[in-house]
Amino acid sequence: MLRLSKHDNLWITNYDLRITSYEISNMLPETRILITKFPFRSRLSGVEKHTFQIVENFEGRGVRFFLLSSCPVMLSEFKKRGWPCQRWWLGLAPVSSLTKWLFFVSLPFLIISAAAVLIYFKLKHRINKLYCLTLTEKIIMTPIARVLGIRVLWLEHLSIEPVITRNIFRPFYVVFSSLATVVAVSEYVKNELNGLDVTDAKVIYHGVDFEKYKKQEDLFGSMADVKSIAAERNNFRIGCVSRLEKLRGLEYLIKAVDLLKERIPEIDCVIVGEGTERKNLIWLAEQLDLQNKVKLVGYKDNFLDWIYDFDVFVLPSLKESLGIILIEAIAAGRPVIATNVGGTREIIENNVNGILVEPMNPRAIADAIIHLRQNKDLVSTFVDAGKKTVQEKFGIRKMMTEYERLLLV
C-alpha cells in the first residue's frame, strides 16, 4: 500500500489548488476591449496618459486591448509598446462650424464605415467592450455596438462646455449616453453632464503611482548631491508644464513674473510644453523685457525632471476638467499654486495643500508666489498635506480598482 507523508499531502494539496485556480481562470471569459479615438487635433495630453495607464495595468490580466484611431500620437505610442492598433478614418470630429457640416453630410457613409469595422473586430478579435474617448465614435458607434451585443464605456476627460453643450448633435449625445456607462474624470465634469440630463455618470479620478514619484525624487536628490545642481543656480524658479493654448492662461503667469522681477531679482520662469500660443507668449515676454526671465523650453518627455527643479509649480488655467499635471506636481513634492477653476478645487484645498487664486489675475499669482517664498514652513506643510491627498484620493490602485469593476464584468 502506498503511504504518503504529511509533506506529500501538502504538496498534492497545493498542486490541486494550482490546477483549480488555472481551471477557474480558463473558465472566465477574456475581456477584449476596443479603444477608439478620432480627434479633431492630435497631441499627447492627459487623456492619452490616462489610457496608457489603464492598458499597462490590465493588459495580460485576462484583458486584451485593441486601438482603432486616426490619432497619430496614440497609434505611435501603441506601436512603441507593442500593443495591437489599427489606423482608421471616421471623419473630422464635429466641433467647428465646418466640421459639423461635413460630419452631417457624410453621416451615412460614416455609419456604414463604423458598422463594418465593428463587425470586423467583433468577428476577428471577439471584442466585447467598446471604450470611447472622443465625440465622433460616441455618436456613431455606440448604437451599432449595442446592436452587436458590445458593452460601451465613455470617458469624459475634458469639460463638455462648449464642445457638446452647444453642439447641434447634442440630442444624439444625450440619447446615446443612456446606452453607455459614462465615466467622468471629476465631479466638475459630472455636474456639467448633469446639466445635459446625463445623470448616471460615475466619477473615477485619475491615479498616479506615488512610489514612482518617490523613487524619482530620491534619484533627483542623489543627482543634485553628486552634481551639486542646487549649488549651480541661485535663482528662484517657478514653472509650469502645459500645452501652450489660450485656455491654459500662461500669459497671466508671464505677467506675474513681470510684477515680481524687481522684488525678486533672481526669479525665473520655465514653461514646458508646445502649442499654438507659443509665438504670442514669446512676443509677450519680449514686450515685457523678460527674455532672460521666461524660458519656453518646448515639449519634454522627461518633464518630471523639470518639475523637480521648480521651487514653485503654477497652473494658471482658465478652465480645467481636473488637472492631471497638478496631481503629478504634488506627487513630486512641489508646492503648488493653481487657479480656482473647474476640477482644481477637487485637488487643492486652499491654504491646506496649496494655494488657489482667481483666474486671469497676475497680481494674485504674484502675491501667492511671494507668500510661499517668505514662508518655508508653510511650504513644507503644503507639500506633506499634498502628498497625503494624492495617496488617499488619487492613487493608482484606487483608480484601477474602480476601473476593474467596469472592465472585468
C-alpha positions as CSV (number, residue, x, y, z in Angstrom):
1,M,0.0,0.0,0.0
2,L,1.3,3.5,-0.9
3,R,1.9,5.6,2.1
4,L,2.1,9.4,1.9
5,S,3.9,11.7,4.3
6,K,2.5,14.9,5.7
7,H,4.7,16.8,3.3
8,D,3.5,14.8,0.3
9,N,-0.1,15.6,1.3
10,L,0.7,19.3,1.5
11,W,2.4,19.2,-2.0
12,I,-0.6,17.4,-3.5
13,T,-3.0,19.9,-1.9
14,N,-1.0,22.9,-3.2
15,Y,-0.9,21.2,-6.7
16,D,-4.6,20.7,-6.6
17,L,-5.1,24.3,-5.7
18,R,-3.0,25.4,-8.6
19,I,-4.9,23.3,-11.0
20,T,-8.2,24.6,-9.6
21,S,-7.0,28.2,-10.0
22,Y,-5.8,27.6,-13.5
23,E,-9.1,25.9,-14.5
24,I,-11.1,28.7,-13.0
25,S,-9.1,31.4,-14.8
26,N,-9.7,29.5,-18.1
27,M,-13.4,29.4,-17.3
28,L,-13.6,33.2,-17.1
29,P,-14.3,34.8,-20.5
30,E,-11.4,37.0,-21.7
31,T,-12.3,40.7,-21.8
32,R,-11.5,42.2,-25.2
33,I,-11.7,46.0,-25.4
34,L,-11.6,48.2,-28.5
35,I,-10.4,51.7,-27.7
36,T,-11.4,54.3,-30.2
37,K,-10.2,57.9,-30.6
38,F,-10.9,60.1,-33.6
39,P,-9.7,63.6,-32.5
40,F,-10.1,67.0,-34.2
41,R,-6.5,67.7,-33.2
42,S,-3.8,65.2,-32.2
43,R,-1.5,65.7,-29.2
44,L,-0.1,63.8,-26.2
45,S,-2.1,65.0,-23.2
46,G,-3.9,63.8,-20.1
47,V,-6.4,61.5,-21.9
48,E,-3.7,59.6,-23.7
49,K,-1.6,59.2,-20.5
50,H,-4.7,58.0,-18.7
51,T,-5.4,55.4,-21.4
52,F,-1.8,54.1,-21.4
53,Q,-2.1,53.6,-17.6
54,I,-5.2,51.5,-18.0
55,V,-3.8,49.4,-20.7
56,E,-0.5,48.9,-18.9
57,N,-2.3,47.8,-15.7
58,F,-4.8,45.4,-17.3
59,E,-3.1,44.0,-20.4
60,G,-2.4,40.3,-19.8
61,R,-4.7,40.1,-16.8
62,G,-7.4,38.4,-18.8
63,V,-7.8,41.6,-20.8
64,R,-6.8,42.3,-24.4
65,F,-6.8,45.8,-25.8
66,F,-7.0,47.0,-29.4
67,L,-6.8,50.6,-30.6
68,L,-8.8,51.9,-33.6
69,S,-7.9,55.5,-34.2
70,S,-6.9,58.3,-36.6
71,C,-4.7,59.9,-33.8
72,P,-1.0,59.7,-34.8
73,V,0.1,60.2,-31.3
74,M,-1.9,57.3,-29.9
75,L,-1.0,55.0,-32.8
76,S,2.7,55.8,-32.4
77,E,2.6,55.1,-28.6
78,F,0.7,51.9,-29.0
79,K,3.2,50.7,-31.6
80,K,6.2,51.5,-29.4
81,R,4.7,49.4,-26.6
82,G,3.8,46.5,-28.9
83,W,0.1,46.8,-28.4
84,P,-2.3,46.0,-31.3
85,C,-3.6,49.0,-33.2
86,Q,-5.2,49.9,-36.5
87,R,-5.4,53.2,-38.3
88,W,-9.0,54.1,-39.3
89,W,-10.6,57.3,-40.5
90,L,-14.1,58.2,-39.2
91,G,-14.3,61.8,-40.4
92,L,-13.5,65.0,-38.6
93,A,-14.8,65.5,-35.1
94,P,-17.9,67.7,-35.2
95,V,-16.5,70.6,-33.1
96,S,-16.4,73.5,-35.5
97,S,-18.9,75.0,-37.9
98,L,-17.2,73.5,-41.0
99,T,-16.6,70.0,-39.4
100,K,-20.2,69.9,-38.1
101,W,-21.5,70.4,-41.7
102,L,-19.1,67.9,-43.1
103,F,-20.0,65.4,-40.4
104,F,-23.7,65.8,-41.2
105,V,-23.2,65.4,-45.0
106,S,-21.0,62.3,-44.6
107,L,-23.0,60.7,-41.8
108,P,-24.5,57.8,-43.9
109,F,-21.0,56.8,-45.1
110,L,-19.6,57.1,-41.6
111,I,-22.3,54.9,-40.2
112,I,-21.6,52.2,-42.8
113,S,-17.8,52.5,-42.1
114,A,-18.4,52.2,-38.3
115,A,-20.7,49.2,-38.7
116,A,-18.2,47.5,-41.0
117,V,-15.2,48.0,-38.7
118,L,-17.1,47.0,-35.5
119,I,-18.4,43.8,-37.2
120,Y,-14.8,43.0,-38.3
121,F,-13.4,43.4,-34.7
122,K,-16.4,41.5,-33.3
123,L,-15.7,38.5,-35.6
124,K,-11.9,38.7,-35.9
125,H,-10.9,39.7,-32.4
126,R,-14.1,38.8,-30.4
127,I,-14.3,42.3,-28.8
128,N,-17.0,42.6,-26.1
129,K,-16.4,46.1,-24.9
130,L,-16.0,49.5,-26.7
131,Y,-14.1,52.2,-24.9
132,C,-14.9,55.6,-26.5
133,L,-12.6,58.6,-25.9
134,T,-13.9,61.2,-28.4
135,L,-17.3,62.6,-29.5
136,T,-17.3,61.1,-33.0
137,E,-17.5,57.4,-32.0
138,K,-19.8,58.2,-29.1
139,I,-22.4,59.5,-31.6
140,I,-21.8,57.0,-34.4
141,M,-20.5,53.7,-32.9
142,T,-22.5,53.5,-29.6
143,P,-25.9,52.3,-31.0
144,I,-24.2,50.0,-33.6
145,A,-22.1,48.4,-30.8
146,R,-25.1,47.8,-28.6
147,V,-26.9,46.1,-31.5
148,L,-23.9,43.8,-31.9
149,G,-24.0,43.0,-28.2
150,I,-20.9,45.0,-27.3
151,R,-20.9,46.9,-24.0
152,V,-19.9,50.6,-24.3
153,L,-18.0,52.8,-22.0
154,W,-17.5,56.6,-22.5
155,L,-14.7,58.5,-20.9
156,E,-15.4,62.2,-20.4
157,H,-11.9,63.6,-19.6
158,L,-12.5,67.2,-20.7
159,S,-15.0,69.9,-19.9
160,I,-18.0,69.3,-22.2
161,E,-18.6,73.1,-22.5
162,P,-18.9,74.3,-25.3
163,V,-17.9,71.3,-27.4
164,I,-21.0,69.3,-26.6
165,T,-23.3,71.7,-24.8
166,R,-23.5,74.0,-27.8
167,N,-23.3,71.2,-30.5
168,I,-26.1,70.5,-32.9
169,F,-25.5,66.8,-32.3
170,R,-26.1,67.3,-28.6
171,P,-29.5,65.4,-28.7
172,F,-27.8,62.3,-30.1
173,Y,-25.1,62.5,-27.4
174,V,-27.7,62.7,-24.7
175,V,-29.9,59.8,-26.1
176,F,-26.9,57.5,-26.8
177,S,-25.4,58.2,-23.4
178,S,-28.2,56.0,-21.9
179,L,-26.7,53.1,-23.9
180,A,-23.3,53.5,-22.3
181,T,-21.5,53.6,-19.0
182,V,-20.2,57.1,-18.7
183,V,-17.1,57.8,-16.7
184,A,-16.3,61.4,-15.7
185,V,-12.8,62.4,-14.6
186,S,-14.1,64.8,-11.9
187,E,-17.2,65.9,-10.0
188,Y,-16.9,69.1,-12.1
189,V,-17.4,67.2,-15.3
190,K,-20.1,65.1,-13.8
191,N,-22.0,68.3,-12.8
192,E,-21.7,69.5,-16.4
193,L,-23.1,66.2,-17.6
194,N,-26.0,66.5,-15.1
195,G,-26.8,69.8,-16.8
196,L,-27.4,67.9,-20.0
197,D,-29.6,65.3,-18.3
198,V,-26.8,62.7,-18.4
199,T,-27.3,61.8,-14.7
200,D,-25.7,58.4,-14.3
201,A,-22.1,59.3,-14.8
202,K,-19.6,57.7,-12.5
203,V,-16.6,59.7,-11.2
204,I,-13.2,58.0,-11.3
205,Y,-10.3,60.2,-10.5
206,H,-7.0,59.9,-12.4
207,G,-4.5,58.0,-10.4
208,V,-0.7,58.2,-10.1
209,D,1.8,55.7,-8.9
210,F,3.1,57.5,-5.8
211,E,6.0,55.1,-5.4
212,K,7.3,56.1,-8.9
213,Y,7.4,59.7,-7.8
214,K,9.1,58.9,-4.6
215,K,11.8,56.9,-6.4
216,Q,12.2,59.7,-8.9
217,E,12.5,62.3,-6.2
218,D,15.2,60.2,-4.4
219,L,17.1,59.8,-7.7
220,F,16.9,63.5,-8.4
221,G,18.1,64.3,-4.9
222,S,21.1,62.0,-5.4
223,M,21.9,63.6,-8.7
224,A,21.7,67.0,-7.0
225,D,24.1,65.9,-4.3
226,V,26.6,64.4,-6.8
227,K,26.5,67.1,-9.4
228,S,25.7,70.0,-7.0
229,I,22.8,71.0,-9.2
230,A,21.3,73.2,-6.4
231,A,24.6,75.0,-6.0
232,E,24.9,75.7,-9.7
233,R,21.9,78.1,-9.6
234,N,21.0,80.7,-7.1
235,N,17.7,81.7,-8.8
236,F,14.2,81.2,-7.6
237,R,12.4,79.1,-10.2
238,I,8.7,78.9,-10.8
239,G,7.4,76.7,-13.5
240,C,4.6,75.1,-15.4
241,V,4.1,72.1,-17.6
242,S,1.2,72.7,-20.0
243,R,0.1,72.9,-23.6
244,L,0.6,76.4,-24.9
245,E,-3.1,77.2,-25.6
246,K,-5.2,80.2,-24.7
247,L,-7.2,78.3,-22.1
248,R,-4.1,77.5,-20.1
249,G,-3.7,81.1,-19.0
250,L,0.1,81.2,-19.4
251,E,0.1,84.9,-20.3
252,Y,-1.0,85.7,-16.7
253,L,1.9,83.7,-15.3
254,I,4.3,85.7,-17.5
255,K,2.7,88.9,-16.4
256,A,3.1,87.8,-12.7
257,V,6.8,87.3,-13.4
258,D,6.9,90.9,-14.7
259,L,5.3,92.1,-11.4
260,L,7.9,90.2,-9.4
261,K,11.1,90.9,-11.3
262,E,12.2,93.8,-9.2
263,R,11.0,92.4,-5.9
264,I,12.7,89.0,-6.6
265,P,15.5,89.8,-9.0
266,E,16.7,86.2,-9.1
267,I,13.3,84.9,-10.2
268,D,12.9,83.0,-13.5
269,C,10.1,81.1,-15.1
270,V,10.3,77.8,-17.1
271,I,7.3,76.7,-19.2
272,V,7.5,73.2,-20.6
273,G,5.2,72.4,-23.5
274,E,4.2,73.2,-27.0
275,G,1.1,74.7,-28.7
276,T,-0.5,77.3,-30.8
277,E,0.2,80.2,-28.4
278,R,4.0,79.8,-28.5
279,K,4.6,82.8,-30.7
280,N,2.2,85.0,-28.7
281,L,3.9,84.1,-25.4
282,I,7.4,84.8,-26.8
283,W,6.1,88.1,-28.1
284,L,4.6,89.0,-24.7
285,A,7.9,88.1,-22.9
286,E,9.8,90.3,-25.3
287,Q,7.4,93.2,-24.8
288,L,7.9,93.0,-21.0
289,D,11.6,92.6,-21.4
290,L,11.6,89.2,-19.8
291,Q,13.6,87.3,-22.4
292,N,16.1,86.3,-19.7
293,K,13.4,85.5,-17.1
294,V,10.9,83.5,-19.1
295,K,12.1,80.3,-20.9
296,L,9.8,78.3,-23.2
297,V,11.7,75.1,-23.5
298,G,9.2,73.1,-25.6
299,Y,7.8,69.6,-25.1
300,K,9.9,67.3,-22.9
301,D,9.5,63.6,-22.4
302,N,11.3,63.9,-19.1
303,F,9.0,66.7,-17.8
304,L,9.2,65.2,-14.2
305,D,12.9,66.2,-14.1
306,W,11.9,69.8,-14.8
307,I,9.2,69.7,-12.2
308,Y,11.6,68.6,-9.5
309,D,13.8,71.6,-10.4
310,F,10.9,74.1,-9.8
311,D,10.7,75.9,-6.4
312,V,7.0,76.5,-7.1
313,F,4.7,74.9,-9.6
314,V,2.0,77.2,-11.0
315,L,-1.0,76.2,-13.1
316,P,-2.8,79.4,-14.3
317,S,-5.5,77.7,-16.3
318,L,-8.8,79.5,-17.3
319,K,-10.5,76.1,-17.4
320,E,-9.6,72.6,-16.1
321,S,-11.6,69.4,-16.0
322,L,-9.3,68.1,-13.3
323,G,-5.6,69.0,-13.8
324,I,-3.6,65.8,-14.0
325,I,-0.3,67.7,-14.2
326,L,-1.2,69.3,-10.9
327,I,-1.6,65.9,-9.3
328,E,1.8,64.9,-10.7
329,A,3.5,68.1,-9.4
330,I,2.1,67.5,-5.9
331,A,3.2,63.8,-6.0
332,A,6.7,65.2,-7.0
333,G,6.7,67.2,-3.7
334,R,6.4,70.7,-5.2
335,P,4.4,73.5,-3.6
336,V,1.6,74.4,-6.0
337,I,-0.4,77.4,-6.9
338,A,-3.4,77.0,-9.2
339,T,-6.4,79.0,-10.4
340,N,-9.7,78.3,-8.7
341,V,-11.5,76.8,-11.7
342,G,-13.2,73.5,-12.6
343,G,-11.6,70.4,-11.1
344,T,-8.6,72.0,-9.5
345,R,-10.9,72.6,-6.4
346,E,-11.1,68.8,-6.1
347,I,-7.3,68.6,-5.8
348,I,-6.3,71.7,-3.9
349,E,-7.9,72.8,-0.6
350,N,-6.9,76.4,-0.4
351,N,-4.2,77.1,2.3
352,V,-4.2,73.4,3.3
353,N,-2.2,71.6,0.5
354,G,-1.7,74.5,-1.9
355,I,-3.0,78.0,-2.9
356,L,-5.9,78.7,-5.1
357,V,-6.1,82.1,-6.9
358,E,-8.7,83.8,-9.1
359,P,-8.1,83.2,-12.8
360,M,-6.8,86.0,-15.1
361,N,-5.2,87.7,-12.1
362,P,-1.4,88.2,-12.4
363,R,-1.3,90.1,-9.1
364,A,-2.9,87.2,-7.2
365,I,-0.4,84.8,-8.7
366,A,2.5,87.1,-7.8
367,D,1.2,87.5,-4.2
368,A,0.9,83.8,-3.8
369,I,4.5,83.2,-5.0
370,I,5.8,85.8,-2.6
371,H,3.8,84.2,0.2
372,L,5.4,80.8,-0.4
373,R,8.8,82.3,-0.8
374,Q,8.6,84.0,2.6
375,N,7.1,81.1,4.5
376,K,9.3,78.0,4.2
377,D,7.5,76.2,7.0
378,L,4.2,76.7,5.1
379,V,5.8,75.1,2.0
380,S,6.7,72.0,4.0
381,T,3.2,71.8,5.4
382,F,1.6,72.1,1.9
383,V,4.0,69.5,0.5
384,D,3.2,67.0,3.2
385,A,-0.6,67.6,3.0
386,G,-0.4,67.4,-0.8
387,K,1.3,64.0,-0.8
388,K,-1.3,62.7,1.6
389,T,-4.1,64.0,-0.7
390,V,-2.5,62.2,-3.7
391,Q,-2.0,58.9,-1.7
392,E,-5.6,58.9,-0.4
393,K,-7.6,60.3,-3.3
394,F,-5.5,60.0,-6.5
395,G,-3.6,56.7,-6.1
396,I,-3.2,54.4,-9.0
397,R,-4.5,51.4,-7.0
398,K,-7.7,53.2,-6.2
399,M,-8.2,54.2,-9.8
400,M,-7.6,50.7,-11.1
401,T,-9.9,49.1,-8.6
402,E,-12.7,51.4,-9.8
403,Y,-11.9,50.5,-13.5
404,E,-11.7,46.8,-12.7
405,R,-15.4,46.9,-11.7
406,L,-16.2,48.3,-15.1
407,L,-13.9,46.4,-17.4
408,L,-13.9,42.9,-15.9
409,V,-17.6,42.3,-15.6
